[in-house]
């Protein structure tokens, strides 16, 4: 094996007419854009009544159950515990 001090850097073969200055970053034909709203972006609506109505719901009668989420204070026990 050769000593590390005697090793020479390996030369890379170049194509004819290629400059020895190294590679340069190429440019792409895109507009500078960093996300955000773009024309044509997003899911396309499907069906005759696509999307969600933002009208308020009709009031529920007391006999119909409703799903309720409640947050208790820290010192109260959990509601799901039997004891």
N, C-alpha and C positions, 0 to 999 in steps of 0.2 A: 504494500500500500504506500501511497505517496504521503509525504508529510503535509499537514494542513497549510504550512507557510509557503509551500511550493505550488499549491494549486492555483490555477488561473480561472477567471470567470469564463463561463461557457458563452460563446457567441451564438446568437440566434440568426439563422439565415433569413435574409430579407428578399422580398420579391423585387424584380427589376423595376426601377423607377420609384421605389418606396423610400421616403426620407428616413434618415436614421435618428430623427428627433424624437420619435416615440409616437404613441397613439394619442389622438385628441378626441374629446367628447363630441359626438355628433349632435345635431339639433333635430328635433322632430317638429312636424308641421301642426302642432297643437297650440290652442290659445292658452295663455297662463290662467289656470283655474284651479282653485283649491276646494272643491266640493261645493255644497250649497244647492240651491234650487236651479234646476236646468230644464230647458224645454224638453218635453217628452219623457221626463224621469218619473218613476213610481209605477205602481201597479195600475193597470188599465181597468176601468169599470166593466163588469160583465153583467148582462141581463137587463131587463127593462127598468127595474128600480135598483140600480147599483148604488152602493154607499149606504150610510146610516142616517136615519132621520134624526135631527137634533131637536125635534118638538118634545115638549114635556110629556111624561107618561100620564095616563089617566089615574086618578086616585084609587087606591085599593080599599075595599070594604074591610072592616075589622075582622070578618070571619075568614079572610084569606091570609095565610102565613106569608111573612116576608123575611128575607135573610138580613140579619142585623149583625154588625161587627161592633163590639164594644171594647174599650181599653180600660182596664181597672187600675186603681192606684197600687203602688208597690206593696203596701202593707196588707192588702186584702188577699185571702186565699183564692186559688184557682176555682173557677166555677164548675169545672168538670170533675172535681174531687168529691167523693161521696161522704167523707168525714167532716 
